[in-house]
Amino acid sequence: MSELGGQVVSAARWSLLNTVVIRVGTFATGVVLARYFLSPRDWGLYAVGLLILAVLLSANEMGVSLALVRWEREVRSFAPTVLTLSTAASLLLYAVLYVTAPVLARLLGSPDAVGVLRVLSLAVVIDGIACVPAGGLTRRFAQRERMRVDLANFLVSTAVTVVLAATGFRAMSFAYGAVSGNLVALFGYALAEPGMLRFGWDREQARALLRFGLPLAGASLLVLAMLNVDSAVIGAVLGPTALGLYQIAFNVSSWPVRAVSETARRVSFAGFSRLAGSDSTLADGFGRGLRLLTAAAIPACVLLGVLAEPLIRTVYGAQWVPAAGPLRFLAALGLLRVGFELAYDCLSAVGRRRELIIVQGGWLVALVPVLVLLAHRYGITGVGVGHVLVAGLVALPGFLVALTRARVPVRVVVDAVGTPVLGGIVCGVLAWSTYRLLGTGAVSLFAAGTAGLAGYALVLLPTVRAWRRTRRGSAPPVPVHAEEATQGA
């Protein structure tokens, strides 16, 4: 195994452990808050804050922090300029947000969200500083250190959020908890990468960094706009209570994305960057990464879609059952997102930024009118349907064309997903049939999930053995995609 291969595999393992621990804890916290302390309206106000925060985080460092991972230069020679640029831009964005928060909250149908917006968006400034030492960790595949920082962030933010929610702070508890955790993370990153938090300025470096980063920031902004325009539409058209219900559905549908794609995402951009010089190696690495990710994500997405109503009722309680409507469709979107995020990292690493912007721009242009129309006619379920229609009919063909131009043929994609998709069909049929046969209840839900997973394993097992035989004596697959800095339920 090559030195790079060993670094990637080790980083992926630590990243997987990190993601599983944090996501399980986050899920459990969300369930406690939803069942005992917060209403759908509270969740909707928080979702408005998350929407604005996600948009700001996509642009706050103007993409320049990715140079810490991609540039083949001594990282500490240009890190001070990166820190200056990202901090200045973050402070400017926060100042604009603070002034415009009342207007934004009204436009999103939640005038009570002003306080949440102003407190939660302090994370933009913290992230603008923390992205520099965090980029250093990513560059050297230091996911073990990353896990320690993320765990400290999670423990502090969770403790603050739960205590404040229990004492009546409602939606504001999320905001104070998130900012507290981010401050702890900043301190942890500074300890893990000493000497990286040093301000400096080099005009030529700044120009080069902006030329490199701005197109990536634009592409990232488009990605987040596509994934958050639904919240904007629902808030403006249907109000914060509907938004709170939809946010639970979207969070649940994102479990596979976070558990699978986010794990690989922390190492994929760096890994694909190393393979960018060889077309055949890049295509092989992409195919292996896609095969691994879809094999892991498909059963979870299928079960979420097929068992949406009993799952929401059992986990969150009766007041959240309307969230099952959009969840049935958002589960399919979650599966598509796993593949899209891998493609995004691959295309970014090989410099196909123009294609990324075209694909994502077309996706967003098509998405907005579809979501507005379906929200008016079918509520939050219509928004879920619209997401899947546009992702499948617009975004998927666009990414396939862009990958082909990057020398990753369509056959690589088809070969990677064929068997997992067949297994997913078997999984869905068995899970649905079992639940219908046994009736309602937690026991039936568990039995249905077990039957579906068993069927999926039977279909996939022969192929998994073949993959292992193929990998013997060859370099390991390159995993997968950059960051969701916001806390889900």
C-alpha positions as CSV (number, residue, x, y, z in Angstrom):
1,M,0.0,0.0,0.0
2,S,1.4,3.4,-0.9
3,E,2.0,6.1,1.7
4,L,-0.8,8.2,0.3
5,G,-3.1,5.2,0.3
6,G,-2.3,4.5,3.9
7,Q,-3.0,8.1,4.9
8,V,-6.3,8.2,3.1
9,V,-7.5,4.9,4.6
10,S,-6.5,5.9,8.1
11,A,-8.1,9.3,7.7
12,A,-11.3,7.7,6.4
13,R,-11.5,5.3,9.4
14,W,-11.1,8.1,11.9
15,S,-13.6,10.3,9.9
16,L,-16.1,7.5,9.9
17,L,-15.8,7.0,13.7
18,N,-16.1,10.7,14.2
19,T,-19.2,11.0,12.0
20,V,-21.0,8.1,13.6
21,V,-20.4,9.2,17.2
22,I,-21.3,12.8,16.5
23,R,-24.4,12.0,14.4
24,V,-25.8,9.5,16.8
25,G,-25.4,11.9,19.6
26,T,-26.9,14.8,17.6
27,F,-29.8,12.6,16.6
28,A,-30.5,11.6,20.2
29,T,-30.3,15.2,21.3
30,G,-32.8,16.2,18.6
31,V,-35.2,13.5,19.6
32,V,-35.1,14.7,23.3
33,L,-35.6,18.3,22.3
34,A,-38.5,17.6,19.9
35,R,-40.3,15.2,22.2
36,Y,-40.0,17.1,25.5
37,F,-39.0,20.8,25.1
38,L,-39.6,22.3,21.6
39,S,-42.6,22.7,19.3
40,P,-42.6,22.6,15.5
41,R,-42.7,26.5,15.5
42,D,-39.6,26.6,17.7
43,W,-37.9,24.3,15.3
44,G,-39.0,26.5,12.4
45,L,-37.5,29.6,13.9
46,Y,-34.2,27.8,14.4
47,A,-34.4,26.5,10.8
48,V,-34.6,30.1,9.6
49,G,-31.4,30.8,11.4
50,L,-29.8,27.7,9.9
51,L,-30.8,28.8,6.5
52,I,-29.1,32.2,6.7
53,L,-26.1,30.7,8.5
54,A,-25.6,28.0,5.8
55,V,-25.7,30.7,3.0
56,L,-23.2,32.9,4.9
57,L,-20.8,30.0,5.6
58,S,-20.7,29.1,2.0
59,A,-19.2,32.5,1.2
60,N,-17.6,33.7,4.4
61,E,-14.0,32.7,3.5
62,M,-14.5,33.1,-0.3
63,G,-13.2,29.6,-1.0
64,V,-9.6,30.6,-0.1
65,S,-9.3,28.1,2.7
66,L,-9.4,25.2,0.2
67,A,-6.0,26.4,-1.1
68,L,-4.6,25.1,2.3
69,V,-5.6,21.6,1.0
70,R,-5.0,21.9,-2.7
71,W,-1.9,24.2,-3.3
72,E,1.4,22.4,-3.6
73,R,3.2,25.1,-1.6
74,E,4.5,25.4,2.0
75,V,1.2,25.9,3.7
76,R,2.5,28.2,6.5
77,S,3.9,30.6,3.9
78,F,0.4,31.7,2.7
79,A,-1.8,30.7,5.7
80,P,-1.5,34.2,7.2
81,T,-3.0,35.8,4.1
82,V,-5.8,33.2,4.1
83,L,-6.6,34.0,7.7
84,T,-6.7,37.7,7.0
85,L,-9.0,37.3,4.0
86,S,-11.4,34.9,5.6
87,T,-11.6,36.8,8.8
88,A,-12.2,40.2,7.1
89,A,-14.9,38.7,4.8
90,S,-16.6,37.0,7.7
91,L,-16.8,40.1,9.8
92,L,-18.2,42.0,6.9
93,L,-20.9,39.4,6.2
94,Y,-21.9,39.4,9.9
95,A,-22.2,43.1,10.0
96,V,-24.5,43.1,7.0
97,L,-26.5,40.2,8.5
98,Y,-26.9,42.1,11.9
99,V,-28.3,45.1,10.2
100,T,-30.6,43.3,7.8
101,A,-31.8,40.5,10.2
102,P,-35.3,42.1,10.7
103,V,-35.9,42.3,7.0
104,L,-34.7,38.8,6.3
105,A,-36.8,37.4,9.1
106,R,-39.9,39.0,7.7
107,L,-39.2,37.9,4.2
108,L,-38.9,34.3,5.5
109,G,-42.2,34.5,7.3
110,S,-40.7,34.4,10.8
111,P,-40.3,38.0,12.3
112,D,-39.6,36.4,15.7
113,A,-36.4,34.9,14.4
114,V,-34.3,38.1,14.5
115,G,-32.6,37.2,17.8
116,V,-31.8,33.7,16.6
117,L,-30.3,35.1,13.4
118,R,-28.1,37.6,15.2
119,V,-26.7,35.1,17.7
120,L,-26.4,32.0,15.6
121,S,-24.7,33.9,12.8
122,L,-21.8,34.7,15.1
123,A,-20.6,31.3,14.0
124,V,-19.7,32.9,10.7
125,V,-17.0,34.9,12.3
126,I,-15.7,32.0,14.3
127,D,-15.6,29.8,11.2
128,G,-13.7,32.5,9.3
129,I,-10.9,32.1,11.8
130,A,-11.1,28.4,12.5
131,C,-11.1,27.4,8.8
132,V,-7.3,28.0,8.6
133,P,-6.2,25.5,11.3
134,A,-9.0,23.2,10.2
135,G,-7.6,23.3,6.6
136,G,-4.2,22.4,7.9
137,L,-5.6,19.3,9.6
138,T,-7.4,18.3,6.4
139,R,-4.3,18.7,4.3
140,R,-2.4,16.2,6.4
141,F,-5.3,13.8,6.8
142,A,-5.3,14.4,10.6
143,Q,-8.8,13.1,11.2
144,R,-7.9,11.7,14.7
145,E,-7.2,15.3,15.9
146,R,-10.3,16.5,14.1
147,M,-12.4,14.0,16.0
148,R,-11.2,15.3,19.3
149,V,-12.1,18.8,18.3
150,D,-15.5,17.8,16.9
151,L,-16.3,15.8,20.0
152,A,-15.6,18.7,22.3
153,N,-17.7,21.0,20.1
154,F,-20.6,18.5,20.3
155,L,-20.5,18.0,24.1
156,V,-20.4,21.7,24.8
157,S,-23.1,22.7,22.3
158,T,-25.4,19.9,23.3
159,A,-25.1,20.6,27.0
160,V,-25.8,24.3,26.6
161,T,-28.7,23.7,24.2
162,V,-30.5,21.1,26.4
163,V,-30.0,23.1,29.6
164,L,-31.3,26.3,28.0
165,A,-34.2,24.5,26.3
166,A,-35.3,23.0,29.6
167,T,-35.2,26.4,31.2
168,G,-37.5,28.0,28.7
169,F,-35.1,29.6,26.1
170,R,-36.9,27.7,23.3
171,A,-35.4,28.5,19.8
172,M,-32.7,30.7,21.3
173,S,-31.2,27.6,23.1
174,F,-30.0,26.3,19.7
175,A,-28.3,29.6,18.9
176,Y,-26.4,29.9,22.2
177,G,-25.5,26.2,22.1
178,A,-24.1,26.3,18.6
179,V,-22.0,29.4,19.2
180,S,-20.6,27.9,22.5
181,G,-19.6,24.8,20.7
182,N,-18.0,26.7,17.8
183,L,-15.9,28.7,20.3
184,V,-14.6,25.5,21.8
185,A,-13.8,24.1,18.4
186,L,-11.8,27.2,17.5
187,F,-9.7,26.7,20.6
188,G,-9.3,23.1,19.8
189,Y,-8.2,23.7,16.2
190,A,-5.7,26.3,17.5
191,L,-4.2,23.7,19.8
192,A,-4.1,21.0,17.1
193,E,-2.4,23.2,14.5
194,P,-0.2,25.6,16.6
195,G,1.1,28.7,14.7
196,M,-1.6,28.7,12.1
197,L,-3.6,31.6,13.6
198,R,-1.2,34.3,12.5
199,F,-2.4,37.2,10.5
200,G,-0.4,38.5,7.6
201,W,-0.7,40.0,4.1
202,D,0.8,39.4,0.8
203,R,-0.8,41.2,-2.2
204,E,0.2,38.7,-4.8
205,Q,-0.8,35.7,-2.6
206,A,-4.2,37.4,-2.0
207,R,-4.8,37.8,-5.7
208,A,-3.9,34.2,-6.4
209,L,-6.0,33.0,-3.5
210,L,-9.1,34.9,-4.7
211,R,-8.6,33.7,-8.3
212,F,-8.5,30.1,-6.9
213,G,-11.2,30.4,-4.3
214,L,-14.0,32.6,-5.6
215,P,-15.2,30.2,-8.3
216,L,-15.3,27.4,-5.7
217,A,-17.1,29.7,-3.3
218,G,-19.6,30.5,-6.0
219,A,-20.1,26.8,-6.7
220,S,-20.5,26.1,-3.0
221,L,-23.0,28.9,-2.6
222,L,-25.1,27.4,-5.4
223,V,-25.0,24.0,-3.7
224,L,-26.2,25.4,-0.5
225,A,-28.8,27.6,-2.2
226,M,-30.2,24.5,-3.8
227,L,-30.3,22.6,-0.5
228,N,-31.8,25.5,1.4
229,V,-34.1,27.2,-1.1
230,D,-36.8,24.8,0.1
231,S,-36.6,26.2,3.6
232,A,-36.9,29.8,2.2
233,V,-39.9,28.8,0.1
234,I,-41.7,27.0,3.0
235,G,-41.0,29.8,5.4
236,A,-42.3,32.5,3.1
237,V,-45.3,30.5,1.8
238,L,-46.3,28.3,4.7
239,G,-44.8,29.8,7.9
240,P,-42.5,28.6,10.7
241,T,-44.7,25.7,12.0
242,A,-44.7,24.1,8.5
243,L,-41.0,24.9,8.3
244,G,-40.3,23.1,11.6
245,L,-42.0,20.0,10.4
246,Y,-40.2,20.0,7.1
247,Q,-36.9,20.6,8.9
248,I,-37.3,17.4,10.9
249,A,-38.1,15.5,7.6
250,F,-35.0,17.0,5.9
251,N,-32.8,16.3,8.9
252,V,-33.9,12.6,9.0
253,S,-33.4,12.3,5.2
254,S,-29.9,13.6,5.7
255,W,-28.8,10.9,8.1
256,P,-27.3,8.8,5.3
257,V,-25.7,11.8,3.7
258,R,-24.1,12.8,7.0
259,A,-23.1,9.3,8.0
260,V,-21.7,8.3,4.7
261,S,-20.9,11.2,2.5
262,E,-19.6,13.5,5.2
263,T,-17.2,10.8,6.4
264,A,-15.6,10.6,3.0
265,R,-15.9,14.3,2.3
266,R,-13.2,15.1,4.8
267,V,-10.6,13.3,2.8
268,S,-11.9,13.1,-0.7
269,F,-10.9,16.6,-2.0
270,A,-7.4,16.0,-0.8
271,G,-7.4,12.5,-2.2
272,F,-8.8,13.4,-5.6
273,S,-6.3,16.3,-5.8
274,R,-3.5,13.8,-5.7
275,L,-5.0,11.8,-8.5
276,A,-5.9,14.7,-10.8
277,G,-2.9,14.1,-13.1
278,S,-4.0,10.7,-14.3
279,D,-7.3,10.1,-16.1
280,S,-7.4,6.4,-15.6
281,T,-6.5,6.6,-11.9
282,L,-9.0,9.3,-11.3
283,A,-11.8,7.4,-13.0
284,D,-10.9,4.3,-11.0
285,G,-10.8,6.2,-7.7
286,F,-14.1,7.8,-8.4
287,G,-15.8,4.5,-9.4
288,R,-14.6,2.8,-6.2
289,G,-15.6,5.7,-4.0
290,L,-19.1,5.9,-5.6
291,R,-19.5,2.1,-5.3
292,L,-18.6,2.2,-1.6
293,L,-20.8,5.2,-0.8
294,T,-23.9,4.0,-2.6
295,A,-23.6,0.6,-1.2
296,A,-23.6,2.1,2.3
297,A,-26.3,4.8,1.7
298,I,-28.9,2.9,-0.3
299,P,-30.4,0.7,2.4
300,A,-30.7,3.6,4.8
301,C,-32.4,5.8,2.2
302,V,-34.8,3.1,1.1
303,L,-35.9,2.3,4.6
304,L,-36.4,6.0,5.4
305,G,-38.6,6.3,2.4
306,V,-40.6,3.1,2.8
307,L,-41.1,3.4,6.6
308,A,-41.3,7.2,6.9
309,E,-44.6,7.5,8.8
310,P,-44.1,4.8,11.5
311,L,-40.5,6.0,11.9
312,I,-41.5,9.6,12.6
313,R,-44.3,8.6,14.9
314,T,-42.1,6.2,16.9
315,V,-39.1,8.4,17.2
316,Y,-40.5,11.9,17.5
317,G,-44.1,11.6,18.5
318,A,-47.5,12.2,17.1
319,Q,-47.2,16.0,16.7
320,W,-44.4,15.4,14.1
321,V,-46.2,12.9,11.9
322,P,-46.9,15.4,9.1
323,A,-43.1,15.4,8.5
324,A,-43.5,11.8,7.0
325,G,-45.0,13.2,3.8
326,P,-41.9,15.0,2.5
327,L,-39.6,12.4,4.1
328,R,-40.8,9.8,1.6
329,F,-39.3,11.8,-1.2
330,L,-36.4,13.5,0.6
331,A,-35.0,10.1,1.3
332,A,-34.5,9.7,-2.5
333,L,-32.9,13.2,-2.6
334,G,-30.5,12.1,0.1
335,L,-29.3,9.2,-2.0
336,L,-28.8,11.5,-5.0
337,R,-26.9,14.0,-2.8
338,V,-24.4,11.3,-1.8
339,G,-23.4,10.8,-5.5
340,F,-23.6,14.5,-6.3
341,E,-21.2,15.5,-3.4
342,L,-18.7,12.9,-4.5
343,A,-18.9,14.3,-8.1
344,Y,-18.5,17.8,-6.7
345,D,-15.3,16.9,-5.0
346,C,-13.9,15.2,-8.0
347,L,-14.7,18.0,-10.3
348,S,-13.4,20.6,-7.9
349,A,-10.1,18.7,-7.5
350,V,-9.5,18.5,-11.2
351,G,-10.3,22.2,-11.8
352,R,-13.7,21.8,-13.5
353,R,-15.2,24.8,-11.7
354,R,-16.9,26.2,-14.8
355,E,-18.9,23.0,-15.3
356,L,-19.8,22.9,-11.6
357,I,-21.2,26.4,-11.7
358,I,-23.2,25.6,-14.9
359,V,-24.7,22.4,-13.5
360,Q,-25.6,23.9,-10.1
361,G,-26.8,27.1,-11.6
362,G,-29.2,25.2,-13.9
363,W,-30.3,23.1,-11.0
364,L,-31.2,26.2,-8.9
365,V,-32.9,28.0,-11.7
366,A,-35.2,25.0,-12.3
367,L,-35.7,24.3,-8.7
368,V,-37.1,27.7,-7.5
369,P,-40.3,27.8,-9.6
370,V,-41.0,24.1,-9.1
371,L,-40.8,24.4,-5.3
372,V,-43.0,27.5,-5.2
373,L,-45.6,26.0,-7.4
374,L,-45.8,22.7,-5.5
375,A,-45.6,24.3,-2.1
376,H,-48.7,26.4,-2.9
377,R,-50.6,23.3,-4.2
378,Y,-49.4,20.4,-2.0
379,G,-47.7,21.9,1.1
380,I,-44.4,20.5,2.5
381,T,-44.9,17.1,0.7
382,G,-45.0,19.0,-2.6
383,V,-41.7,20.5,-1.8
384,G,-40.2,17.1,-1.3
385,V,-41.6,15.9,-4.6
386,G,-40.2,19.0,-6.4
387,H,-36.7,18.4,-5.0
388,V,-36.5,14.9,-6.4
389,L,-38.0,15.8,-9.8
390,V,-35.4,18.6,-10.4
391,A,-32.5,16.6,-9.0
392,G,-33.2,13.6,-11.1
393,L,-34.2,15.4,-14.4
394,V,-31.8,18.4,-14.3
395,A,-28.9,17.8,-11.9
396,L,-28.1,14.2,-12.5
397,P,-27.7,14.5,-16.3
398,G,-25.6,17.7,-15.7
399,F,-23.2,16.0,-13.4
400,L,-22.9,13.0,-15.7
401,V,-21.9,15.3,-18.6
402,A,-19.4,17.2,-16.4
403,L,-17.8,13.9,-15.2
404,T,-17.5,12.7,-18.8
405,R,-15.6,15.8,-19.7
406,A,-13.3,15.2,-16.7
407,R,-12.6,11.7,-18.2
408,V,-14.9,9.8,-15.8
409,P,-17.1,7.9,-18.2
410,V,-20.8,7.2,-17.5
411,R,-20.1,3.5,-17.6
412,V,-18.0,3.9,-14.4
413,V,-21.1,5.4,-12.7
414,V,-23.4,2.7,-14.0
415,D,-21.0,-0.1,-12.9
416,A,-20.6,1.4,-9.5
417,V,-24.4,1.7,-8.6
418,G,-25.9,-1.2,-10.5
419,T,-25.8,-3.9,-7.8
420,P,-26.6,-1.6,-4.9
421,V,-29.7,-0.3,-6.7
422,L,-30.9,-3.8,-7.3
423,G,-30.3,-4.6,-3.6
424,G,-32.2,-1.4,-2.7
425,I,-35.3,-2.6,-4.6
426,V,-35.3,-5.9,-2.8
427,C,-34.8,-4.1,0.6
428,G,-37.8,-1.8,0.0
429,V,-40.1,-4.6,-1.1
430,L,-39.3,-6.7,1.9
431,A,-39.5,-3.9,4.4
432,W,-42.8,-2.6,3.1
433,S,-44.3,-6.2,2.9
434,T,-43.1,-7.1,6.4
435,Y,-44.6,-3.9,8.0
436,R,-47.9,-4.4,6.2
437,L,-48.0,-8.0,7.4
438,L,-47.2,-7.4,11.1
439,G,-49.2,-4.1,11.6
440,T,-48.2,-0.9,13.4
441,G,-45.9,-0.5,16.3
442,A,-42.2,-0.3,17.2
443,V,-41.7,-4.1,17.0
444,S,-43.2,-4.2,13.5
445,L,-40.9,-1.2,12.5
446,F,-37.9,-3.0,13.8
447,A,-38.8,-6.3,12.1
448,A,-39.5,-4.5,8.8
449,G,-36.1,-2.8,8.9
450,T,-34.4,-6.1,9.7
451,A,-36.0,-7.9,6.9
452,G,-35.1,-5.1,4.4
453,L,-31.5,-5.1,5.5
454,A,-31.3,-8.9,5.3
455,G,-32.6,-8.9,1.7
456,Y,-30.1,-6.2,0.8
457,A,-27.2,-8.1,2.3
458,L,-28.1,-11.2,0.4
459,V,-28.1,-9.4,-2.9
460,L,-24.8,-7.5,-2.2
461,L,-22.8,-10.2,-0.5
462,P,-21.5,-11.9,-3.7
463,T,-20.5,-8.6,-5.1
464,V,-18.8,-7.5,-2.0
465,R,-16.6,-10.6,-2.1
466,A,-15.8,-9.8,-5.7
467,W,-14.8,-6.3,-4.8
468,R,-12.5,-7.5,-2.1
469,R,-10.8,-10.0,-4.5
470,T,-10.3,-7.1,-7.1
471,R,-8.8,-4.8,-4.5
472,R,-6.1,-7.3,-3.4
473,G,-2.8,-6.1,-4.5
474,S,-4.1,-2.7,-5.7
475,A,-4.3,0.7,-4.1
476,P,-7.4,1.4,-1.9
477,P,-10.4,3.3,-3.2
478,V,-10.3,7.1,-2.7
479,P,-13.2,8.1,-0.6
480,V,-15.3,11.1,-1.0
481,H,-16.6,15.3,0.2
482,A,-16.3,19.6,2.4
483,E,-18.5,20.5,5.2
484,E,-21.8,21.2,6.8
485,A,-21.1,23.4,9.6
486,T,-24.6,23.6,11.0
487,Q,-26.1,21.3,13.6
488,G,-28.9,19.0,12.5
489,A,-31.6,17.3,14.5
